[in-house]
């Protein structure tokens, strides 16, 4: 069994060969962005080079110019705010919980959604160093932070072919629940 796929930003066409469920380790510069940052970027433009960039759905805790904690936020909140990023060359998103059908279609042939486990903010920060900030006036949680990653472990949640581990899990859970209600346990 081989280890995780090693990726470095800016991402290129190598991400198009990844499959949902693949394990990767990401290194290089990423940019945090939550709701307010997405809205600002739509209004004022993307403050970093989007070609091959990765956007991390995260509001990190920064102290003394260090990343103290950087767990992912719920990515579905950005479902309707992400399309312009792909149109400008962004190749990857990082977050938790998956994204909707619209984003899955927008990623086809263009990029990937990478999942990081919620509740592991300290682990994430141990793979990070702070490089800069944009839109600092939005506050710590909503600013766009430029962060250098060193082999952050991730899972391909949605690949560029439309495969989605979150959708598959929802379908499997529905099937399992349906089987349970048809054949309830005699032990009640």
C-alpha positions as CSV (number, residue, x, y, z in Angstrom):
1,X,0.0,0.0,0.0
2,X,1.4,3.4,-1.0
3,X,1.3,6.4,1.2
4,X,-0.7,9.6,0.7
5,X,-0.3,11.6,-2.6
6,X,2.0,14.6,-2.0
7,X,0.6,17.9,-3.4
8,X,2.2,21.3,-3.5
9,X,0.5,24.6,-4.3
10,X,-0.1,26.1,-6.7
11,X,-2.0,23.1,-7.9
12,X,-2.1,22.1,-11.5
13,X,-3.7,19.4,-13.6
14,X,-2.3,16.7,-11.3
15,X,-5.4,17.1,-9.1
16,X,-7.6,15.9,-12.0
17,X,-6.3,12.4,-11.5
18,X,-7.2,12.3,-7.9
19,X,-10.2,10.2,-6.8
20,X,-12.7,10.7,-4.0
21,X,-11.4,9.0,-0.9
22,X,-7.7,9.4,-1.9
23,X,-5.4,10.5,1.0
24,X,-3.2,13.5,0.3
25,X,-0.7,15.6,2.1
26,X,-0.8,19.3,1.0
27,X,2.2,21.6,1.3
28,X,2.5,25.2,0.1
29,X,0.6,28.4,0.4
30,X,-3.2,28.3,1.1
31,X,-5.6,31.1,1.9
32,X,-8.4,31.0,4.5
33,X,-11.8,32.4,3.6
34,X,-15.2,32.2,5.2
35,X,-18.5,33.9,4.3
36,X,-17.5,37.6,4.6
37,X,-14.2,37.1,2.8
38,X,-15.9,35.4,-0.1
39,X,-18.3,38.4,-0.3
40,X,-15.5,40.9,-0.2
41,X,-13.5,39.0,-2.9
42,X,-16.6,39.0,-5.1
43,X,-16.9,42.8,-4.7
44,X,-13.3,43.9,-4.7
45,X,-11.4,41.1,-6.4
46,X,-9.2,38.2,-5.2
47,X,-6.2,39.7,-3.3
48,X,-3.9,36.7,-4.1
49,X,-3.1,35.0,-7.4
50,X,-5.9,32.5,-7.8
51,X,-4.2,30.4,-10.5
52,X,-3.8,27.0,-8.9
53,X,-4.7,28.4,-5.4
54,X,-6.3,26.5,-2.6
55,X,-8.9,28.2,-0.3
56,X,-9.3,26.8,3.2
57,X,-12.7,27.3,4.8
58,X,-11.3,28.3,8.2
59,X,-11.3,31.2,10.7
60,X,-8.0,30.5,12.4
61,X,-6.9,31.7,15.8
62,X,-3.8,33.9,15.4
63,X,-1.6,35.0,18.3
64,X,1.8,36.6,18.3
65,X,2.1,36.1,14.5
66,X,1.5,32.3,14.9
67,X,-1.4,30.0,13.9
68,X,-2.6,28.6,17.2
69,X,-5.7,26.7,16.0
70,X,-7.0,26.3,12.4
71,X,-9.9,23.9,12.2
72,X,-12.2,23.9,9.2
73,X,-15.6,25.5,9.2
74,X,-18.7,24.0,7.6
75,X,-18.0,24.3,3.8
76,X,-21.7,24.1,2.8
77,X,-22.1,27.7,4.0
78,X,-20.0,28.7,0.9
79,X,-22.0,26.7,-1.6
80,X,-23.4,29.7,-3.4
81,X,-20.2,31.8,-2.9
82,X,-17.6,29.5,-4.6
83,X,-18.2,29.5,-8.3
84,X,-16.3,32.7,-9.0
85,X,-13.1,31.2,-7.5
86,X,-13.1,28.3,-9.9
87,X,-13.7,30.7,-12.8
88,X,-10.5,32.6,-11.8
89,X,-8.4,29.5,-11.5
90,X,-8.7,28.2,-7.9
91,X,-8.0,24.5,-8.0
92,X,-8.9,23.4,-4.5
93,X,-11.0,24.0,-1.5
94,X,-10.4,22.6,2.0
95,X,-13.2,22.3,4.6
96,X,-15.4,20.0,6.5
97,X,-18.8,18.3,5.8
98,X,-18.8,18.4,2.0
99,X,-20.5,20.8,-0.4
100,X,-23.6,20.8,-2.5
101,X,-24.4,19.6,-6.0
102,X,-23.6,23.0,-7.5
103,X,-20.0,23.0,-6.3
104,X,-19.6,19.4,-7.2
105,X,-20.5,20.3,-10.8
106,X,-18.3,23.4,-10.7
107,X,-15.3,21.2,-9.8
108,X,-15.7,18.9,-12.8
109,X,-12.6,19.0,-14.8
110,X,-11.2,21.9,-12.7
111,X,-10.4,21.0,-9.1
112,X,-11.0,19.1,-5.9
113,X,-12.6,19.6,-2.5
114,X,-10.3,18.3,0.3
115,X,-11.7,17.4,3.6
116,X,-10.1,17.9,7.0
117,X,-11.6,16.5,10.2
118,X,-13.5,18.9,12.4
119,X,-12.3,19.1,16.0
120,X,-8.6,18.8,15.0
121,X,-7.7,22.5,15.0
122,X,-4.5,22.1,17.0
123,X,-3.3,19.3,14.7
124,X,-4.0,21.5,11.7
125,X,-2.0,24.4,13.2
126,X,1.0,22.1,13.8
127,X,1.4,21.9,10.0
128,X,1.1,25.7,9.5
129,X,3.1,28.9,9.5
130,X,1.6,32.3,9.0
131,X,2.8,34.3,6.0
132,X,0.4,37.3,5.7
133,X,-3.1,38.6,5.9
134,X,-5.7,40.4,3.6
135,X,-8.9,42.1,4.7
136,X,-7.7,42.3,8.3
137,X,-10.5,44.8,8.9
138,X,-12.9,41.8,8.8
139,X,-11.5,40.5,12.0
140,X,-9.5,37.4,12.9
141,X,-12.1,34.8,11.9
142,X,-13.2,36.4,8.6
143,X,-9.9,37.9,7.3
144,X,-8.0,36.1,4.5
145,X,-4.9,34.6,6.1
146,X,-2.0,33.4,3.9
147,X,-0.7,30.2,5.5
148,X,2.1,27.9,4.5
149,X,1.3,24.3,4.9
150,X,3.7,21.5,5.6
151,X,2.2,18.1,4.7
152,X,-1.3,18.8,6.0
153,X,-3.2,15.4,5.9
154,X,-6.4,15.6,3.9
155,X,-8.9,13.3,2.1
156,X,-10.3,14.0,-1.3
157,X,-14.0,14.6,-0.5
158,X,-15.1,15.6,-4.0
159,X,-13.0,14.8,-7.1
160,X,-13.0,16.5,-10.5
161,X,-15.1,13.7,-11.9
162,X,-18.1,14.4,-9.7
163,X,-17.5,11.6,-7.2
164,X,-18.4,12.7,-3.6
165,X,-17.7,10.7,-0.5
166,X,-20.2,12.8,1.5
167,X,-23.0,12.1,-1.0
168,X,-22.1,8.4,-1.0
169,X,-22.2,8.3,2.8
170,X,-25.7,10.0,2.8
171,X,-27.0,7.4,0.3
172,X,-25.5,4.5,2.3
173,X,-27.0,5.9,5.6
174,X,-30.4,6.2,3.9
175,X,-30.2,2.6,2.7
176,X,-29.1,1.3,6.1
177,X,-31.9,3.3,7.8
178,X,-34.4,2.0,5.3
179,X,-33.3,-1.6,5.9
180,X,-33.6,-1.0,9.7
181,X,-37.2,0.3,9.4
182,X,-38.2,-2.7,7.2
183,X,-36.7,-5.2,9.6
184,X,-36.7,-3.7,13.0
185,X,-34.8,-5.4,15.8
186,X,-36.9,-7.8,17.9
187,X,-35.0,-6.4,21.0
188,X,-36.9,-3.4,22.1
